[in-house]
């Protein structure tokens, strides 16, 4: 019954004037606020500022050296009083220090659910592709392409298909796209394309049951190395239960998805179906631990590392504590896991930055104004020894009235737009604004209201 109620709400919340807004400009950066509506003693399973949600939508921002701009997508809305999802794109001009009015790539037409948020790709010719997430078989996903290179003014629909949690990557061979389909449960797929218009058949990556006849399900995060290797870390959902998500796996491909291997180059047969396989990185089921994958990257040698939160269960509050921010990496010979710090919610989300020996995690690890809720105060954690040990370099925000959440890392990030996020009340419907910042501790707020086509962001720190 709960599922039916949630679907009804998501499909019927609208905005006041009924106008279809795709390919129009919005007068400012207005973030979406959302709650799942699964209540527990210490609040909703997750709710709050979810403009840059989910962790399984990647990438959300890309810096382009060709035009010296950072392009970024997010889930927007029509006003501070409404929950009406608009799939948005904006741009920050590093030369002028200004942001454009954002463009509505796709008006979700009554959906208020940021599971439908977009992700981003820029092809070799400068065309901007926005992948709009659907939601299982209930709502389709879309691929949109800009009508002009490096322009966010207008987008054309290229495909309509079943596609959730899009993760598109540009490689030397073409487009590589990780995504999820609800084939009974949440299962992982990929597809490839040379031109973005014609795509291969969907190919399943993993289907790991505990026992024969049981369902399986997975969530993943992915990335590329030198535009050639693609890799993905994923967890598993015992018997399809997302509230029991556990274990950590890793697989990779160096030939555009033709063959897949373990980290030690052992060739694999897809989909992965074996529980105790060569690709399992950590056995968390043995200790009854949940894990929530957040981000991944590669070091200069092409060794992968994954950021995730490890906890004792899915319910918010002290029952599931500690909420440990973990980094698991391949050091060339074995997998090693370190704990960065702790926070107070499974859906706290940050990003992992890898720069040779210097690694950083940026996220809402500090206690925020709404206890046991999504987000908090932001901090930067650093490691000078490739993720073996961590120290807090600086606290980015403090004394905030609203919680900061879902800190995202642009591809090829360039200061001052090193990471971006939004804020909002973790437990009650509120206005949500968007921000970006750099590793020096400076923070800018994107203008919520814009009367001009371009404005300078507001420096708040």
C-alpha positions as CSV (number, residue, x, y, z in Angstrom):
1,X,0.0,0.0,0.0
2,X,2.9,2.4,0.8
3,X,4.4,1.9,-2.6
4,X,1.1,2.8,-4.3
5,X,0.7,5.9,-2.3
6,X,4.2,7.1,-3.1
7,X,3.7,6.5,-6.8
8,X,0.5,8.5,-6.7
9,X,2.1,11.4,-5.0
10,X,5.1,11.4,-7.4
11,X,2.8,11.4,-10.5
12,X,0.3,14.0,-9.4
13,X,2.1,16.9,-7.8
14,X,2.2,19.8,-10.3
15,X,3.0,23.4,-10.6
16,X,0.6,26.3,-10.8
17,X,0.4,27.5,-14.4
18,X,0.4,24.1,-16.2
19,X,2.9,25.3,-18.8
20,X,5.3,22.8,-20.3
21,X,8.8,24.2,-19.6
22,X,11.2,22.1,-21.6
23,X,13.8,24.2,-23.5
24,X,13.0,27.3,-21.5
25,X,15.2,29.3,-19.1
26,X,14.4,29.5,-15.4
27,X,15.0,32.7,-13.5
28,X,17.4,31.2,-11.0
29,X,18.8,28.1,-9.3
30,X,16.0,26.5,-7.4
31,X,16.6,23.1,-5.9
32,X,14.1,20.3,-5.4
33,X,13.2,19.1,-1.9
34,X,11.9,15.5,-1.5
35,X,11.0,12.9,1.0
36,X,10.5,9.2,0.4
37,X,7.7,9.0,3.0
38,X,9.0,6.0,4.8
39,X,8.8,7.1,8.4
40,X,10.8,5.9,11.4
41,X,11.4,7.2,15.0
42,X,14.2,9.5,13.9
43,X,12.6,10.7,10.6
44,X,12.1,9.6,7.1
45,X,14.3,7.0,5.5
46,X,15.7,9.9,3.6
47,X,14.4,13.4,2.9
48,X,15.9,16.9,2.3
49,X,17.8,18.8,-0.3
50,X,18.1,16.3,-3.2
51,X,18.9,18.5,-6.2
52,X,22.2,16.6,-6.7
53,X,20.8,13.2,-5.8
54,X,21.3,10.2,-6.3
55,X,24.9,8.9,-5.7
56,X,24.0,6.6,-8.6
57,X,23.6,9.5,-11.1
58,X,27.1,10.2,-12.4
59,X,28.6,12.4,-13.6
60,X,26.6,15.6,-12.7
61,X,29.2,18.1,-13.8
62,X,32.0,18.3,-16.3
63,X,34.7,21.0,-16.8
64,X,35.4,21.7,-20.5
65,X,38.9,23.2,-21.2
66,X,37.8,24.0,-24.7
67,X,35.5,26.8,-23.5
68,X,36.7,27.1,-19.9
69,X,33.3,26.4,-18.5
70,X,31.9,23.9,-16.0
71,X,28.6,22.5,-17.1
72,X,26.4,20.9,-14.4
73,X,23.0,19.3,-14.1
74,X,20.6,19.0,-11.2
75,X,17.0,18.5,-10.2
76,X,15.3,21.9,-10.0
77,X,11.8,23.1,-9.3
78,X,9.6,26.0,-10.1
79,X,9.5,27.9,-6.8
80,X,10.3,27.6,-3.1
81,X,6.7,26.6,-2.4
82,X,6.5,23.7,-4.9
83,X,7.8,20.2,-5.4
84,X,7.8,19.9,-9.2
85,X,10.8,18.3,-10.8
86,X,12.6,20.0,-13.6
87,X,15.7,18.4,-15.1
88,X,18.1,21.4,-15.3
89,X,21.4,22.3,-16.7
90,X,23.6,25.4,-15.9
91,X,27.0,26.6,-16.8
92,X,29.8,28.5,-14.9
93,X,32.2,30.6,-17.0
94,X,35.6,30.5,-15.4
95,X,36.8,33.5,-17.4
96,X,34.0,35.8,-16.4
97,X,33.1,34.2,-13.0
98,X,29.5,34.3,-14.0
99,X,26.7,31.7,-14.2
100,X,24.0,31.6,-16.9
101,X,20.3,31.3,-16.3
102,X,19.7,27.5,-16.2
103,X,17.8,25.7,-18.9
104,X,15.1,23.1,-18.5
105,X,16.2,20.2,-20.5
106,X,13.1,18.2,-19.6
107,X,10.0,19.1,-17.7
108,X,9.0,16.0,-15.7
109,X,5.3,17.1,-16.0
110,X,4.1,16.4,-12.5
111,X,6.8,14.1,-11.1
112,X,8.4,15.3,-7.9
113,X,10.8,12.5,-7.5
114,X,14.6,13.2,-7.9
115,X,15.2,9.6,-8.8
116,X,14.4,11.1,-12.2
117,X,17.4,13.6,-12.0
118,X,19.7,13.9,-15.0
119,X,23.4,13.1,-15.6
120,X,25.8,14.5,-18.1
121,X,28.2,13.7,-21.0
122,X,30.1,16.0,-23.4
123,X,31.2,14.3,-26.7
124,X,34.4,14.9,-28.7
125,X,32.6,17.5,-30.8
126,X,31.4,19.5,-27.9
127,X,27.8,18.5,-28.0
128,X,26.3,18.2,-24.5
129,X,24.3,15.1,-23.8
130,X,21.8,15.0,-20.9
131,X,20.7,11.5,-19.7
132,X,17.3,11.9,-18.0
133,X,16.6,9.0,-15.5
134,X,13.3,7.2,-15.6
135,X,11.9,5.1,-12.7
136,X,11.7,1.4,-13.5
137,X,9.0,0.6,-16.0
138,X,6.7,3.3,-14.7
139,X,8.4,6.3,-16.2
140,X,10.8,6.2,-19.2
141,X,14.3,7.6,-19.4
142,X,15.5,9.9,-22.2
143,X,18.7,10.9,-23.9
144,X,18.9,14.6,-25.0
145,X,21.5,16.3,-27.1
146,X,22.3,20.0,-27.4
147,X,21.5,21.5,-30.8
148,X,24.9,23.4,-30.8
149,X,28.3,22.5,-29.3
150,X,29.0,23.8,-25.8
151,X,25.5,25.4,-25.7
152,X,22.8,24.8,-23.1
153,X,20.2,26.9,-24.9
154,X,18.3,24.1,-26.6
155,X,18.2,20.3,-26.5
156,X,16.7,17.6,-28.8
157,X,15.4,14.2,-27.7
158,X,17.4,11.4,-29.1
159,X,16.0,8.3,-27.4
160,X,13.2,7.2,-25.0
161,X,13.8,3.9,-23.1
162,X,13.7,2.1,-19.8
163,X,16.7,3.6,-17.9
164,X,17.3,4.4,-14.3
165,X,20.4,5.8,-12.6
166,X,22.3,6.8,-15.8
167,X,26.1,6.8,-15.7
168,X,27.4,7.8,-19.1
169,X,31.1,8.1,-19.9
170,X,33.1,9.3,-22.9
171,X,35.8,6.8,-23.9
172,X,38.2,6.7,-26.8
173,X,35.9,4.2,-28.5
174,X,32.7,6.1,-28.0
175,X,29.8,6.4,-25.5
176,X,29.8,3.9,-22.6
177,X,26.6,3.9,-20.4
178,X,26.1,2.0,-17.1
179,X,22.5,2.1,-15.9
180,X,19.8,0.1,-14.0
181,X,16.7,-1.7,-15.1
182,X,13.9,-3.0,-12.9
183,X,13.9,-6.5,-14.3
184,X,11.9,-7.8,-11.3
185,X,14.5,-6.1,-9.0
186,X,17.1,-3.4,-9.5
187,X,19.7,-5.0,-11.9
188,X,22.8,-3.5,-13.6
189,X,23.2,-3.1,-17.3
190,X,25.4,-1.4,-19.8
191,X,25.2,-0.3,-23.5
192,X,27.7,1.3,-25.9
193,X,27.4,3.6,-28.9
194,X,29.7,5.2,-31.5
195,X,27.6,8.3,-32.1
196,X,25.1,8.4,-29.3
197,X,22.2,7.7,-31.7
198,X,22.5,4.0,-32.3
199,X,23.1,1.8,-29.3
200,X,23.9,-1.8,-28.6
201,X,21.4,-4.1,-27.0
202,X,21.3,-3.8,-23.2
203,X,23.7,-6.2,-21.5
204,X,23.3,-7.4,-17.9
205,X,26.3,-7.0,-15.6
206,X,25.3,-8.8,-12.4
207,X,22.7,-11.0,-10.9
208,X,23.9,-12.5,-7.7
209,X,21.4,-14.5,-5.6
210,X,22.2,-16.1,-2.2
211,X,20.4,-19.3,-3.1
212,X,19.1,-20.8,-6.3
213,X,15.7,-19.3,-7.2
214,X,16.1,-16.2,-5.1
215,X,16.0,-12.7,-6.6
216,X,19.1,-10.4,-6.8
217,X,19.6,-6.7,-7.0
218,X,22.5,-4.2,-7.1
219,X,23.5,-0.6,-6.9
220,X,26.7,0.7,-8.5
221,X,29.0,3.6,-9.0
222,X,31.4,3.8,-12.0
223,X,34.2,5.8,-13.7
224,X,36.8,5.7,-16.4
225,X,40.6,5.8,-16.5
226,X,42.4,7.5,-19.4
227,X,39.2,7.3,-21.5
228,X,39.9,3.6,-22.0
229,X,39.3,1.5,-18.9
230,X,35.8,1.5,-17.4
231,X,35.2,0.1,-14.0
232,X,32.3,-0.3,-11.6
233,X,31.9,-1.0,-7.9
234,X,28.6,-2.5,-6.8
235,X,26.8,-4.0,-3.8
236,X,24.1,-6.6,-3.7
237,X,20.6,-6.7,-2.4
238,X,19.9,-10.1,-0.8
239,X,16.7,-11.5,-2.3
240,X,16.2,-8.1,-3.9
241,X,15.8,-6.2,-0.6
242,X,17.5,-2.8,-0.9
243,X,17.3,-2.4,2.9
244,X,19.7,-5.3,3.2
245,X,22.3,-3.9,0.7
246,X,25.7,-5.4,1.5
247,X,29.0,-6.7,0.1
248,X,31.3,-4.9,-2.3
249,X,32.2,-6.1,-5.8
250,X,34.4,-4.7,-8.6
251,X,34.7,-5.5,-12.3
252,X,36.3,-3.7,-15.3
253,X,36.7,-3.6,-19.0
254,X,39.5,-2.4,-21.2
255,X,37.9,-3.1,-24.6
256,X,34.6,-1.1,-24.7
257,X,32.7,-3.8,-22.8
258,X,33.6,-6.7,-25.1
259,X,35.3,-8.6,-22.3
260,X,35.2,-8.1,-18.5
261,X,37.8,-9.0,-15.9
262,X,38.5,-8.9,-12.2
263,X,41.1,-6.5,-10.8
264,X,43.7,-9.3,-11.4
265,X,42.7,-9.5,-15.1
266,X,40.8,-12.8,-14.7
267,X,38.2,-13.0,-17.5
268,X,34.6,-13.1,-16.4
269,X,31.4,-14.4,-17.8
270,X,28.5,-11.9,-17.6
271,X,26.3,-11.5,-15.8
272,X,28.2,-12.1,-12.5
273,X,26.1,-14.7,-10.6
274,X,28.5,-16.1,-8.0
275,X,28.2,-14.8,-4.4
276,X,31.8,-15.7,-3.4
277,X,33.4,-14.8,-6.7
278,X,36.8,-13.4,-7.7
279,X,35.2,-10.0,-8.0
280,X,34.0,-9.7,-4.4
281,X,36.1,-7.1,-2.7
282,X,34.6,-7.1,0.8
283,X,32.3,-9.7,2.5
284,X,30.1,-7.4,4.6
285,X,27.2,-9.9,4.9
286,X,29.3,-12.0,7.3
287,X,29.3,-9.1,9.8
288,X,25.7,-8.0,9.0
289,X,26.8,-4.6,7.6
290,X,24.9,-2.5,5.1
291,X,26.9,-0.4,2.6
292,X,25.9,2.6,0.5
293,X,28.2,3.3,-2.5
294,X,29.0,7.0,-3.1
295,X,31.8,7.5,-5.5
296,X,34.9,6.0,-7.1
297,X,38.0,6.9,-8.9
298,X,41.4,5.7,-10.1
299,X,44.9,6.5,-9.0
300,X,47.7,7.4,-11.5
301,X,48.4,3.7,-12.0
302,X,44.8,2.8,-12.9
303,X,44.1,1.3,-9.5
304,X,40.4,1.8,-8.4
305,X,39.1,3.1,-5.1
306,X,35.6,3.3,-3.8
307,X,34.0,5.7,-1.2
308,X,31.0,4.3,0.7
309,X,29.2,4.4,4.0
310,X,29.1,1.3,6.1
311,X,26.4,0.9,8.8
312,X,24.4,-1.5,10.9
313,X,21.1,-1.1,9.1
314,X,18.7,1.0,7.0
315,X,16.8,2.8,9.7
316,X,17.8,6.4,10.4
317,X,19.0,7.2,13.9
318,X,21.3,5.7,16.5
319,X,20.0,2.2,15.8
320,X,22.1,1.9,12.6
321,X,25.2,3.7,13.9
322,X,28.1,4.0,13.4
323,X,27.8,5.5,9.9
324,X,31.4,4.9,8.8
325,X,32.8,6.7,5.7
326,X,35.1,4.0,4.1
327,X,37.5,4.0,1.3
328,X,38.4,0.6,-0.2
329,X,41.3,0.7,-2.7
330,X,43.4,-1.7,-4.7
331,X,47.0,-1.1,-3.9
332,X,48.5,-3.1,-6.7
333,X,48.5,-6.4,-4.9
334,X,45.5,-6.5,-2.5
335,X,42.3,-4.6,-1.4
336,X,42.7,-2.3,1.6
337,X,40.0,-0.5,3.5
338,X,40.3,2.6,5.6
339,X,37.8,4.6,7.7
340,X,37.8,8.3,6.9
341,X,35.3,9.4,9.6
342,X,31.7,9.0,10.7
343,X,28.5,10.9,10.2
344,X,24.8,10.3,11.2
345,X,22.9,9.0,8.1
346,X,23.2,6.4,5.4
347,X,22.3,8.9,2.7
348,X,25.0,11.5,3.6
349,X,26.9,11.8,0.4
350,X,30.3,13.1,-0.6
351,X,32.9,12.7,-3.3
352,X,36.3,11.2,-3.6
353,X,39.1,13.2,-5.2
354,X,42.4,11.4,-6.2
355,X,45.5,13.4,-7.2
356,X,48.6,11.2,-7.2
357,X,49.5,10.7,-3.5
358,X,47.0,13.3,-2.3
359,X,43.4,12.1,-1.8
360,X,40.5,14.1,-0.5
361,X,36.9,13.4,0.6
362,X,34.4,16.3,0.7
363,X,31.1,15.7,2.3
364,X,28.6,16.4,5.1
365,X,30.5,14.5,7.8
366,X,29.9,17.1,10.6
367,X,26.9,17.3,12.8
368,X,24.3,19.5,11.2
369,X,21.2,21.5,12.3
370,X,18.8,18.5,11.8
371,X,20.1,15.5,13.8
372,X,19.9,12.0,12.2
373,X,18.9,13.5,8.8
374,X,20.4,13.6,5.4
375,X,23.3,16.0,5.2
376,X,25.0,18.2,7.8
377,X,27.9,20.6,7.9
378,X,30.6,20.1,5.2
379,X,34.2,19.2,5.8
380,X,37.3,18.3,3.7
381,X,39.2,15.2,4.7
382,X,42.7,14.5,3.2
383,X,45.1,11.7,2.9
384,X,48.8,12.1,2.0
385,X,49.4,8.4,1.6
386,X,46.9,7.3,-1.0
387,X,44.0,6.7,1.3
388,X,45.7,4.8,4.1
389,X,45.0,7.3,6.8
390,X,42.9,10.5,6.9
391,X,42.8,13.8,8.8
392,X,40.3,16.6,8.7
393,X,41.8,19.5,6.7
394,X,39.1,22.0,7.3
395,X,35.4,22.5,8.1
396,X,33.7,24.2,5.2
397,X,30.4,25.2,6.8
398,X,29.2,25.9,10.3
399,X,26.2,27.3,12.2
400,X,24.0,26.6,9.2
401,X,20.2,26.7,9.5
402,X,19.8,24.1,6.9
403,X,21.7,20.9,6.1
404,X,24.1,20.6,3.2
405,X,23.9,17.4,1.2
406,X,25.0,15.4,-1.8
407,X,28.4,17.0,-2.6
408,X,29.3,16.2,-6.2
409,X,32.7,16.1,-8.0
410,X,32.9,17.5,-11.6
411,X,34.9,15.5,-14.1
412,X,38.2,17.3,-14.5
413,X,37.2,19.8,-11.8
414,X,38.7,23.2,-11.9
415,X,38.7,25.8,-9.1
416,X,36.7,27.5,-7.9
417,X,34.0,25.0,-9.1
418,X,35.7,22.0,-7.4
419,X,32.5,20.6,-6.0
420,X,28.8,21.5,-5.8
421,X,25.8,20.7,-3.6
422,X,22.5,22.0,-2.2
423,X,21.0,22.7,1.2
424,X,17.6,22.2,2.8
425,X,15.9,21.1,6.0
426,X,16.5,17.4,6.5
427,X,13.1,16.7,8.0
428,X,10.6,19.3,6.8
429,X,9.8,20.8,3.4
430,X,12.0,23.9,2.8
431,X,13.5,26.1,0.2
432,X,16.7,24.6,-1.3
433,X,19.6,26.5,-2.8
434,X,22.7,25.4,-4.7
435,X,26.3,26.1,-3.9
436,X,29.8,25.4,-5.2
437,X,33.2,25.6,-3.5
438,X,36.9,25.0,-3.7
439,X,39.6,23.3,-1.6
440,X,40.8,26.6,-0.2
441,X,37.5,26.8,1.8
442,X,35.7,29.4,-0.4
443,X,32.0,28.9,-1.0
444,X,29.6,30.6,-3.5
445,X,25.8,30.4,-3.7
446,X,24.2,30.2,-7.1
447,X,21.6,33.0,-7.4
448,X,18.1,31.7,-6.5
449,X,16.5,34.6,-8.5
450,X,17.9,36.0,-11.7
451,X,16.7,39.1,-13.6
452,X,19.6,38.9,-16.1
453,X,20.9,36.1,-18.3
454,X,24.2,36.0,-16.5
455,X,25.1,36.9,-12.9
456,X,28.0,36.4,-10.6
457,X,27.4,33.8,-7.8
458,X,27.2,35.2,-4.3
459,X,30.3,34.6,-2.2
460,X,29.3,33.4,1.2
461,X,32.6,32.4,2.6
